[in-house]
Amino acid sequence: MTEDKWSQLRQRLLKTIGQNNYTTWIEPLEFDVLEGGVAIFHVPTNFMGNYVSQNFADLILHEFSLSGEPVQRLSFKVAANSPVRPARAPERAEEPYLELADRNVELENSAPRAASATLAKMETLQAAPLDPRFTFDSFVVGKPNELAHAAARRVAEGGPVTFNPLVLYGGVGLGKTHLMHAIAWELIARKPDLNVLYLSAEQFMYRFVQALRERRMMDFKHLFRSVDVLMVDDVQFIAGKGSTQEEFFHTFNALVDQNKQIIISADRAPGEIKDLEDRVKSRLQCGLVVDLHPTDYELRLGILQTKVTQYGTSYPGLQIADGVLEFLAHRISTNVRVLEGALTRLFAFASLVGREIDMDLTQDCLADVLRASERKITVEEIQRKVSDYYNIRMSDIIGPKRLRSFARPRQVAMYLSKQLTSRSLPEIGRRFGGRDHTTVMHGVKRIEELKQTDGQIAEDVEMLRRALEA
Ligand SMILES: Nc1ncnc2c1ncn2[C@@H]1O[C@H](COP(=O)(O)OP(=O)(O)OP(=O)(O)O)[C@@H](O)[C@H]1O
């Protein structure tokens, strides 16, 4: 074992435990020597030796074994008269070092004691609970998610494994977890004996580290390799976590070899997950990778209507005025979770004050949500859209030319900038080639007048506004 090897090993530990833990606990360790299966480290304080030994010893041992080093124990020595970290491990025996002998003994013996308790815990921890609300019945299908839904349905039939893994990816709150739970419910309903394991990637890591710490790797491997269907949610979480990725990779391969179905979700396409090892990426890309696109207006409206029907039973008698759901579907375009939250709040509020859910109540009750999800339209976007619309160059909108065919679109763009952004007149002027705020004011006024008298201008402005707000 060389210093070099230790520094490689430290790099892998960094990936597994994260920068903070690494800086605090691993960096100060000084590797001294490997003697008769015991790796000896120097630590600055007793406390640190104990802490590392209790929390990271198994990980370190695991890393040693991965690097082909036959290490059975770790030993932490602390300089008795030195509260600070020694610059280098002393070479002469007479230097006063204190060995944390107890820790070593305990490390060796801790596994059998912890074993039965851990095994019991692991067996009861079989799967993360499935949300009873997340079924196919309650999942609203629209253009943005129809492919993901169809793939999920196919896997849920439980027939011969055709695509392995199924990877569902997409932005926050677009229904990945919902679809995974729906698959699990359906599979269990069809075959109650099927061993379906659903868990988040974070839980996978937690269990892996726990198994290492308690020396229950065999149980861990057995548990994960004996499932019929493995579902791992938010797999991007293991990116950058070396040993966990490694274990995930082996688990994955073992299950695919046995033709067991694997279903994975991620917040982006596997190829785009930073710090995910290439071999893991390529495994994930082997099956069917489908994405959940951001919701569109129709899907949002459909989801709202479905939720209203569901809420209806909890809030009997509550009325919802025409146009409210359309308004919400139009205005809240972030994610479904926000949409649901808005509706829940609206129902709770309306039932509290005993009023119908109309536009006024909606605007009052959801002012913050509506403000937060307001899309920020920029002056540049407006200039681009307007120049496309009138088929002129953007430079002609910004530039000095006074030709009517440029001046009118320029005024339209100024008008829309005033209406749709929070920019002041001088700020808008600056973005139109450094024009004075009075020029902008004049342009805005002109369009206001023309809208009353010129049907074509009124239509142009309306079309552009809609395109910009879409
Ligand atoms: N198409 C849909 N029909 C009905 N409900 C949906 C739909 N899409 C999402 N939802 C609901 O939106 C909420 C968020 O969905 P979910 O938790 O599945 O998102 P996610 O994609 O896993 O997000 P995250 O990346 O945050 O984990 C859930 O309550 C879910 O039921």
The ligand as a MOL file (V3000), in Angstrom:
LIG
                    3D

  0  0  0     0  0            999 V3000
M  V30 BEGIN CTAB
M  V30 COUNTS 31 33 0 0 0
M  V30 BEGIN ATOM
M  V30 1 N -50.6220 13.2180 -15.4060 0
M  V30 2 C -50.9330 13.3330 -14.1170 0
M  V30 3 N -52.1840 13.0700 -13.6820 0
M  V30 4 C -52.5280 13.2130 -12.4010 0
M  V30 5 N -51.7000 13.6260 -11.4400 0
M  V30 6 C -50.4200 13.9080 -11.7870 0
M  V30 7 C -49.9820 13.7810 -13.1450 0
M  V30 8 N -48.6850 14.1520 -13.2050 0
M  V30 9 C -48.3340 14.4710 -11.9470 0
M  V30 10 N -49.3680 14.3270 -11.1070 0
M  V30 11 C -49.3710 14.5990 -9.6560 0
M  V30 12 O -48.4070 15.6010 -9.4000 0
M  V30 13 C -47.7040 15.3330 -8.1930 0
M  V30 14 C -46.2280 15.2390 -8.4740 0
M  V30 15 O -45.9830 14.0810 -9.2500 0
M  V30 16 P -44.7610 13.0920 -8.9860 0
M  V30 17 O -44.4200 13.0680 -7.5220 0
M  V30 18 O -45.0350 11.8050 -9.6450 0
M  V30 19 O -43.6340 13.9050 -9.7530 0
M  V30 20 P -42.1470 13.4910 -10.0730 0
M  V30 21 O -42.0090 13.6130 -11.5560 0
M  V30 22 O -41.7880 12.2070 -9.4490 0
M  V30 23 O -41.3740 14.6970 -9.4030 0
M  V30 24 P -39.9720 14.7530 -8.6270 0
M  V30 25 O -38.9650 14.9630 -9.6820 0
M  V30 26 O -40.1520 15.9570 -7.7550 0
M  V30 27 O -39.7810 13.5010 -7.8640 0
M  V30 28 C -48.2810 14.0480 -7.6480 0
M  V30 29 O -49.2390 14.3480 -6.6640 0
M  V30 30 C -48.9580 13.3960 -8.8480 0
M  V30 31 O -50.0540 12.6220 -8.4790 0
M  V30 END ATOM
M  V30 BEGIN BOND
M  V30 1 1 1 2
M  V30 2 1 2 3
M  V30 3 2 2 7
M  V30 4 2 3 4
M  V30 5 1 4 5
M  V30 6 2 5 6
M  V30 7 1 6 7
M  V30 8 1 6 10
M  V30 9 1 7 8
M  V30 10 2 8 9
M  V30 11 1 9 10
M  V30 12 1 10 11
M  V30 13 1 11 12
M  V30 14 1 11 30
M  V30 15 1 12 13
M  V30 16 1 13 14
M  V30 17 1 13 28
M  V30 18 1 14 15
M  V30 19 1 15 16
M  V30 20 2 16 17
M  V30 21 1 16 18
M  V30 22 1 16 19
M  V30 23 1 19 20
M  V30 24 2 20 21
M  V30 25 1 20 22
M  V30 26 1 20 23
M  V30 27 1 23 24
M  V30 28 2 24 25
M  V30 29 1 24 26
M  V30 30 1 24 27
M  V30 31 1 28 29
M  V30 32 1 28 30
M  V30 33 1 30 31
M  V30 END BOND
M  V30 END CTAB
M  END
